[in-house]
Amino acid sequence: MIIEGLADKRTLRTVQLQTDLVVVGGGMTGVCCAVTAARAGIRVVLLQDRPVLGGNASSEIRVWSLGATSHMGNNNRWSREGGLINEILTENTYRNREGNPVLFDTVLLDLVLAEPGITLCLNTSVFALEKSDASHLKRVKGYNSASETFYDVEAKFFADCSGDGVISCLAGVPYRVGAEEGSEFSEGFAPDREEYGEVMGHSIFFYMKDTGHPVTFVKPGFALDDVERYISKIDNNEYFSIHHHGCKYWWLEYGGRFDTVHDTERIKYELWKVVYGIWNYIKNSGKFPEMATYTLEWVGLIPGKRESRRFEGMYMLSQRDIIEQRHHYDAVAFGGWSVDLHPSDGVYASGRACNQWHSKGIYQIPYRCYLNERFENLMFGGRIISATHVANASTRVMCTSALSGQVIGLTMALCVKHALRPVDYADPERIGILQRELILRGHFIPDVEVLDEASLLRTARLAASSTYAPIRFEPNGHFETIGCSVAQLLPVRGKLPTVSVEVEALTATTLEVQLRKSSKRGNYTPDRILETRQIALHEGRQKLTVSFESRFEQEEYLFITFLANDRVRIAQSDCILTGVTTVYNQVNVAVSNYGRQDPPEGIGVESFEFWCPKRRPEAKNLALTFGDALHLYDLEHLRTACYRPFNGTNAWAADLADEDPWVEARWDAPQRISKVVLNFDVDYDHAMETVQYGHYDDVMPQCVRAFELLDGRGTLIRRIEENHQGQVIVTCPEPVETDRLRIRFKRWNRQIPVAVLGIGIY
């Protein structure tokens, strides 16, 4: 086709769209927002200013997505975020357990493109906004330079998941930049604005690879010379290693003294200068001859941002909400990353590259942090939520941010369907509706319990082929030296039975055994020592038996604790049980865990020990036996709507010897069944870092892989095979009328019982 004539200007196309919800920003928050809303049945336009989804987690920046699990280096057991972000993490681990960032891009793109209700506009920057009145947004305008197209999108509701708060800023929502005075919110950790700085900077990473033959590197002219002079952390083994690349160089940070929105390009050039200077040091300083065959494979083209604007909502989260784990009537999400502040001078700062202080457990995030009551059809999520600079140091991380996306997406869908405003769900009488709908989607809210009133399981009689009881840990023949203190963590109500375990003493010695618990139910910080026993051991193998007298009115987690003694080895078990794990008083410097936390006085943070699990395949349970039966997997747990261990296993499990495990719901009269929702254990204690880390399993070993649904006559309704997800929704092709529904599970590992964390029947 030949087009004749000369145009005196570029011909730009305009596409006009109308929708229920506009989501601005395609990072983890925006993706979770858009997909949640679309699955709830409303139309969504997702505008993303980059060519890929994922934001800081994308292949463009390559930060691993993390949240409350904190590299499994804190005391937040079974705390991986639930709902849609859990689905994403689980899917990525299944497809991409090596942590390839390019493959993670495809996981997100697949997820969004699978939803017909989403119109995705990549490479589209929002630059303007119109309002119908002071409190209502009407439309946003975006531009895609690659296709020379303007997008004019009118919507009923708007979600700002843009990271910098593009549309919230244009709408006039009040916002903050920088640190508050410590006195404003009684925050002892508020930084010195002049010396430490009050805004965190950006980072750019690099990847390297071994080519197998010598590779030279010619330094570009802009690269930083003499990095040892300017970057003191080059001499610190905690930060610098020639074996590190990618996100391990999170401390290559700069820009906290500048405007982290408008000065982004200036900051980027300085970070490139630093990255190429460090690579030149590695390749050409002569100190690392083992790097002769390595080449620089990739350097980030845009910086990953930590902090810019924070918008004022109906409630502003502060340090005390996190450390004191305050209860909020409108809790809809949770956090658990440390309060993680970085010096504004970043890579050029002397001293530590960050200061991380942990709370004793996870904390609630109120719904009111996601909206300003003056704007009736706008919500904001991600790192821009209503939080102080100190609290933002914890809430800013991507998995915590993703939870806000699910909250906003579901809220907007409910608003469309019921002709309500987001502010209406801040009402104490209405917030329970949103909390229930979130939880039934696998979303976890600590200390919020809901009843699934719509589920037919509520009125059914339950039966099962077997129940796993009593609890037992078969020894695997291996013994582990108690080089650091170790504890078996398991829930108990009443009195803990007598505990026995085989040990091997290298010489005659005394082993101290303690019974511990957390001072706050729902936490996993064993800061209360209830009882102590001194057990005399002779040289050689022997059976150690200990009993404790404490009784517990409610089910709660106890720590059967064996204090460090490198002259004693203790029997291990390969048995993997839902809601049970072994923890160690060990060190994980990646998250400022040195075995215990001892903060300076006056910063409002507590001292305590860290007790953390190991990753598989090193993770083992202790081969304990109990004098009386210990029951953890009651069939009634299937009726609960807490789909993870919390104050108990919250699971039913079949006996290990059960070759054909099943559960059955029975009614006095036939019921009409259209949908069954099953919740499985996908190891919420495992930190599923999205990139770089790599994982031992592609499917979590506790997860049910295959099952089938049968009606009262034994007729097959549906069969599901090769499952790897935590929540599986089975829709019947046609509604089934039956007075019995049997769910039969396929066994896959003789060391792991089939376990289910809850069932909904509709």
N, C-alpha and C positions, 0 to 999 in steps of 0.2 A: 504494500500500500504506500503510495506517495502522497504526501500532504504538501501542497504548494503554498507559498506566501510566507511572510515573515511576521512573527508576533512581536509587538513592542514591549511586551511584558510576559512573565510566566503565567500560564493558564493553571489556576489552582481550582481544584474541585472541592465542593462542599457536600458532605453527607450529613443528612439530618436524621436523627434517631430519637425515638421516644421509648421510654422504658420505665419499669417500676423502681429500679435501683441503679445508680451509678456508683461504681467502686473505682476510686482513683488510687492507683498504686498496685503493682502486681508482685510485691514481695510475698513473704509467707503469710503476712496478715491479710493482704488483699486477696490472695488466692483462697484462703480459708473463708473469708467473708463472701466472695462471689460464689463459690461452690456450695456453701451452706445455704445461701439464699436461693440459688437455682434449684437445689434438691428439695427445698421447701415449697417450690412451685411458683416462684415469681420470676419475672424477666430481669436480666442483669446485663449491663454494659460494663466491661472491665477495661479500663484505660491504663496502659503501662508504657512508660516513657523509654523503656529499654527493649532490645530485640528478644530478650528471654525473660522468663518468669523467675521468681525466687529472690530478687533483691540481693542482699548480702550473701545469701546461700547459693546464688547462681554461679555458673561457670565463669562469669565476668569478674567475680570478687572472691568467691571460694571460702567463705567462713562456714564452719560447721554449725548446723542448727543445734542449739542446746537450750536447756531450761533448768528445771528444778533438779534434774539428776546430776548436773554439774560434773560430768566425766566420772560419775560414781565415786566422787571424792568428798561427799558430805554425808550427813546423817538422814537424808530424805529418802527413806525406803519407799519403793513402789510409787514413785512420784513422777514418772514420765507423763507428760501431758496427754490427755485423752481426746476423744472425739475425732475430728477430721485431721488434726495434726498428727495424732497417733496413727491414723490410717496412712498418711503420707510417709511417715518415718518407717512404718512396718513394710510398706510397699517398696520403698527405696532399699531397705535392708534385704528384701527378697530378690530384687532385680540387680542390686548394685552393692553387695556387701563389702566390696573392696573400697568403696567411697570415691568413685570417679565422678567429678563435678559435672562433666558433660552429660553423663547418664542421668544425673539428678535433674538436669533441665528437662529431660524427656519425661520423667515421672510426673513433673508438675504440668507440663504441656498436655500430656495424655489425660490427666485428671480434669483439666479445664475443658479441653475439646470434647470430652465425653458428655458434657452437659449441654443439651440442645438449647437450654434457656439462657446461655451465656453468649453474648457477642464480644469477642476478644479483639481488642485493638492494640497491637504491639507498636512500639516506636512512636507512640502518640503522647505528646507532652501537653498537659492542660495549662493554658495560659490566661484564661478569662472565665469569669463567672457572672451570672445574672441572678438577681433575686426578684421575686414577685412582691415582697415587702420586707421589712426589717428582719423578720424572724423566719422567712421561708426562702430557700434556694430554689431556683427555677431550672437553670440549665448551666452546663459547663461547655467550654469550647477548647478543643485540642487540635494539634497540628502534627501531621506525619510528613516529614520532609522527604522521605524516600518515595512516597506515592503522591506527593504534592497535593495532599488532601487535608482539608479542614473537617473536623467532626463537631457538629452542633448537637448536643445530647440533652434533651429535656427529660426530667425524671420526677417521680414523686418523692424519692428519698435519695440521700447522698451519704456515702461512706468515705471518709478521708483516711486512707491507709498508705499515704504517699511518703512517709518517712520524714519529710520536712513540713508537712501540714499545708500543702499547697492551697487546697480549697478552703480549709478552715481559716487560713491567713487572709485569703481574698474575701471571705465572708465577714471578716471582722471579729472573729472569736478572740478574746483576750489571750495572750500567750506570754510565756516567760522564757528567757534565755539566761543561762548561767546559774550560779549557786545562790540560794537564799541565805540570809543570815541565820546562824544556828538558833538564835532566840525565836525566830518566827514560828517554827514548828518544834521547838525543843529538840533539835538534832545535834547531838554531840559530835557526830562525824562530819558535820558541815566543814568544807575545806577552807583553809586560808586563801582568800581570793587572790592576793598578790603573789604569795610565794608558791602555793601549789597550783593556783589557777582554778577557774570555775566552769570550764567547758572541756570535754574530752575531744580528742582529735580523730582524724581519719587514719586508715591503714591501707597499704597496698602490699600484696604478697608476691612471691615468685615460686616457681616449681623448677626443679632440676632433674636430670636423668644421666645415668651412666651409659655412654655410647660404646664402651669397650675398647676404645682407641684414643690416643692423645688428642685433646681439643684445646686450641688456644683461645684466648679472649682478649680482644682489643677494646680497651675502655673508651666509651664515648666521652666526648669533651665535657658534657654537663655532669658527669658522675662525680660524686663527692670524693675528694682526695683525703688521705690521712684519716680514715675512719676511726682509728684507735684514739686519735686526739679528740674527736668531736662526739664519739659514741662510746661512753664508758661501759655500756653493757656488753660490748664485744669481749671484754675480759671476764665476764661473769658466766660461769658454766650453767647457771640456772636459766639463762636466756639464750646465749649463743652456742650453737653447735653446728659443725659442718654437715651433720646428718639431718638437720632440720630443713624443712621448706614449708611452703603453704602457710596454713594458719598457726603453725608453731612459731611463726614470726609475727604474732599479733602485736608485739611491742614496737614494730616499725610504725610508729604513730606520730602524727604531726597535725598542727592546725588549731589546737585548742586556744591559742591566743588571737585567732582571727575570727571572722564571720564564717561559721561553718556551712552556711548556705551560699552566700555570694562569692566567697573566696575559695570555693572548691577547686577551681582550675589552678589557682596559685598553689594550693596545698598539694595537688596532684603532682605538679612539677617538682616540688621539693621531695616528695616521697619517691619519685623516680630517681632523683639524684641520690637518695639514700640507698635504694635497692641496688642500683648499678654500682655504687661505691662499695657496698658490702660484697657483691659478687666479685668485683675486681680484687678485693682484699682476699677472698677465698682462693681465687684462681692465680693471682700474681704476686702475693706477698712472699711466697716461698715457704710459708709455714705449714702448708697442707699439701704435700706432694701426692697424697692419696686421692686428691681431687683432680688429678691431671686428665682423666678420661671423662670428666663430667662436663655437661653443657647446660646452659640456661635454656630451659624448655618453654617457659611461659612467665610473663610479668603482667600483673593486673593493669588494665587500661583505664579503669575508673576506681576511685578510692571507695572503700567501705566506710560508711558513716556510723558513728556511735551516738551523736547527740547534736541537736539543733534546737528547734522550737519545742516547747511543751505547753499544751493548751489547758486553760483553766476550766475545769468541769464543776459539777455539783459537789464533788468531794476531791480533795487533793491528798493522795497517798503520801505518807512521810516515813522517815526512818523508824519511828516508833510503831507504826502499823506492821512493819516487817519484823522487827526484833521482838516486839511484844506479842506478835501473832494475834492482833486484835480481831475480834469478831465483828462482822458487818451483816446487817439484816439483808442486804442486797448483794451478797457475795455471788459472783458469777464465774470467777476464774481464780487462779492461784499462781503464786510465784515461789521460787525456791533457790534461784541463783543468788550468789553472795551479793552483798552491797559492795560493788566493784568500781571504785573510783580510780581514775588515771590522772597523772599530772598533766597539766595543759601543755607543757613543753615536750611531752611525748618522748620520742627517741633521743632527744638531746637533753632530757632531764637527768640529773644525778639521782642516785638512790633507786628505790624500787619503781618498776614500770607500772605497778598497780598496787592498790591496797584493798584487799578483799577481806570482808568480815561477814561471817555466816550467822544466820539465826539458828535456833535449835530445831527448827522444822519449817515446813512450808507455811505460807501466809495467804490469807484471802485478799482478793482484789474486788472492790465494790463496783457494781454497775454504774454508779454515779461518776466514776472516773472517765467514762467514755462519752459523756455528753455535757453540753452547756444548756441550761434550761431556756436561754434566750433564743435558741435556734431549734425550731420544732421539727425539722426534717433532716438533720445532720448529726452524724456521730463520727468520732475519731478513734482510731486504734493504732496499735503498734508502739513505737518508741515515743510517740507524741502525746500519750495519754496524760491525764491530769495527775501528775506526780511531782514531787520536789526533785531537785537535782540529785539529792542523795538517794531517794527511793528509785528514781529513774535508773540509777546505776545497777539496780537489780531487775527492774521490769523491762528494760530495753532489749533483753536478749530474745532471740527469734521465736523459740517455742512458747515462751510466755506471751510474746506479742501475738502469735498465731491464735491463742485462745481468745484474745479480744476480737479477732476477725470472725471467729465462729459466733461469738456472742452478738456482734453487730449484724451479721448476715441473718441470723435467726430472728433477731428483734425486728429488723426491717420487713422480713417476710410476714411476721405476725401482725405488724402494723398495717401492711397492705391488706391482709385478709380480714382484719377486724376493724379497719378504719380508725386506728389509734395513732398516737404520736409516740416516739421513743420515750419522751419524758413520762408518759403514762405508766411505763413499766418500772419506774423508780418508786411508784406507790407501794408501800408495804403490803397492801392488800392484793396487788397484782404481780409483784416480783416472783411469787411462787410459781406462777404459770410458766414464766420464762425459765426459771431454774429447773423445773420438772422436764420441760421440753429439751433443754440442754443435756441433762443427765441421761435421759432415755436415748440420746444419740451417742452415748459413751463418754460424754464430757464429764469430768470429775470436778466437784466443788467440795473441798474439805469441810467437814462438820455440817454439811447440808444434806438432809435425808428427804427423800420423796417417796410417795407411794404411787405405783403404776396402777391407777384405778381402772384403766381401760383394758388391762391384760386379763384374759380369761383364766390365766394361771392362778389369779387371786382366789377364785372360787373352786379350783380343782383339788382333788385328792392326788397326792403325789406318791409314786412308787418308783423303785429303782432295782436294777439287777443286783446291786451290792453297794456298800459304802465303805470307803477306805478307813478302817479303824481296826485295831488301835494303830496309832502312828508308830512307825519303826524305820530305822535307817540301817539298811543292810551294809555291813562292812565290805569294803572292796579289797582288803588285804594290805592297803598302804597306810603308813603312819606319817604324820607331819610334825616336825619339830615346832614346839610352841615358842618360836623366837620372838613373837610379839603376842600380846594378849589376844585371845580369840573367844568368841561367844556364839552360841547357837541361839538364834532369835526365833521365837515361836509364840503364838497366842495361847493364853491359859485363862480359864475361869474356874474359880474355886481354889483348890490346892494343887500345886505342881506335884505329880507323883515322884517317887524316888527315881533318881537318874543314875544310870551306869554307863561306863564306857571303858574300853580296853586302852591302856596306856603302856608305854615302854619307857622305863627310867634308865638312863645311862649309868647313873650312880644312885645311891640312896639320897633322897631329897624330900622336900616338902612342897606340895603344889597347893597354891591358894585358889579356891573356887568361890565365886561370889554369885549371888542372885541379885540382878539389877533390873531396874525399870526406868522409864522416863517419868519425870515429874509432871508432865502434861500428857494426858491420854491422847493418842493420835500422833505423838512425836516418837522418834526412834533415837533419841539421845539418852543413853543410859546413865543419867546423872544422879540417880538415887540407888545407893547400895543398901539392899534390904537385909541381906544376911551374908556372912562370910564363914567359910569352913577351911581349916588347914588339914590337908590330907597327907599323911606320911606314906611315902612310897619306898619300897625296897628296889634294889637293882633288878632289872629284867622286866618281862611283860607281866601284867597283872590287871585285874578288873578293879576299876575305881568306882565306888558307889557313894552317892551323896544324897541327903534329903534336906528339904527346907520346910519351915513351918508356916510361912506366909500364906494367907488366903486372899482371894480377889473376888469382890462382889460382881464386877463387870469383866467381860472378856477384854484382855489387853495383852500387849506384847511384853514378854519377859526375855531377859538376856541371861542364859546360863553361861557364866563367864569363867574362863580358865586363864589366870594371869600368867604373864610371860615367865617362862622357865626353860632355857635352852638345853636343860638336861632331861627334858621330858618330851616324848613324842606321843601323839594322840591319833587314834584310829579314825579313818575317813570313810565316807560313803559316797557313792555315785548317784544315789537316789535324789531325784529332783522333785520337790513338792511345791505346789502353789501356796504362796503366802508364808513360806519358811525359807530362811537363808542363814548363812554363816557370815559373821562380820569380824573384822580385825581392827585393832587399834593401830592402824598403819599410817603411812605418809603418802600424800599425793601433792607434790609441790605445784602441779599444774593449776590447782585451785587454792593455793596457799593453805594446804593442809599439812601440818608438820606433826601430826599425831594428836595435837590439841591446839586450841585457840586461846591465846592470852593477849587480849587487846590492851592498849594503853588505858589508864584510868581516865574517866570523864568523857569517853566518846559514845557511851550509851550502848555498848555491845557486851555480851556475856562471855565468860570463859567456860570452856567445856572441852571434852575429848571428842575425837572423831573415831567412829566405828563403822567401817565401810566393807562392802563385799569385794571379792576378786571377780575378774572377768573369766568367762569360760575360755578355754577348757580348764584353767587352774581352779576355778570355783568348785568347791566340794562342801558337802555338809559333814558334820561330825557324826560318827557312827554311834549315836546314843540309843540306849534302850530305857524303857520306863517300867517301873514296878507295877503300875496300874494302867488301865487303858486311858489313852489320851485321844479325845474325839475332836477333830477340827473341821470336818467336812459334812456337816448336817445337810440333809436333803432340803430343808426349809430355806437354806441360803439361796436357792434358785428363785425365790420370790423377791429378794432384795433388789434394789436398784443402785447398788454401789458395786460397780463392775471391776473391782480390783481389791487386793488386800488392804484393809484399813480398819484398825482395831480388831481384826480377825481375818481369817482367810476369805470370808464371804463366798465360799465356793462349795459345791458338791464335787466329790471325787469318787470314782469307782475303785474297788479293791484291785491291787496289782495282779491278783490271780484271776480276775474276771476276764474271760476270753470273749465275751459278747456283752459289753457294757451298754446299758440303756436306762433312760428315765421315761416315765409315762405320766401324763396328766389324764385324770378320769373325772367325768361329770355324771350327774344323775340323769341328764337329758342331753340329746345331741346339741352340739354347738356349731355355729357357722364360722369357719376359720379361713381367713384370707391371707394372713401373714404371720410368720414366726421369726422372731429376732433372737439370736443366740449370741452370748458374750463369752469369749474364751480368754484364756490366760496367754498373753503375748509378752510376758515378762516385763512388767512395768518398772522393774528395778534396773533394767538394762538401758544404758545411755546410747541411743541409736544415732550417734553423730552421723550427719548426712554425707560428709565428704572426708576423705583422707585417712580417717582413723582405721577403718576396716573392722569387720566383725567376724567372729568365729562361726556363727550360724547364719544361714539365710532365712530359715524359719525358726522361730523361738521353740525350743524343745518341748515346752509345756503345751503348745498350741494344738488343739484338735485339728487334724488334717482332713478327715472325711467323716461324713455322717449321712443318715437318711431319715426321712420322716415317713411314718406309716399311720394309717387310720386304724379304727377299731377292728376292722376285718383283716388287718395285716397287709392292706393294699398300699403299694408304694406311692407316695405323693411327690416327693422330690428327693434326689440324691445329689449331694455336694461332695466333690472330690478335689484334692490338692488345695485345700484352704490354707492360708497363712495369715489371715486377718483376725483381729480381736473381736469385731462385731460383724456378724453375717446376717443379712436380711434375706429371708427366703419368702418369695411371693408365690402363692399358689396360682397356677394357670387359671383355675376356676375355683371359687370358694368351695371348701370341703365341709360337709356336715357329718359329724362323728361325735360319739360320746367318749372316745379315747384318742389320744395322740401319743404315739411312741416315737422317741428319738433314739436311734441306735447309732453308736459311735464305733469307729474303727480304731483298734489298738495299733500303735506304731512303735512303742518302745517299752520293754519289760521293766525298765528302771523308773518309768514315769507313768503315774496313773492318769487316766482320762479325767479331766477336770472341767467344770463349767461354772462360770461366774454369774449366771443369771439368764433367765429365759422370759421373753414376752410373747404372748399368743394373742392375736387380734382377728 
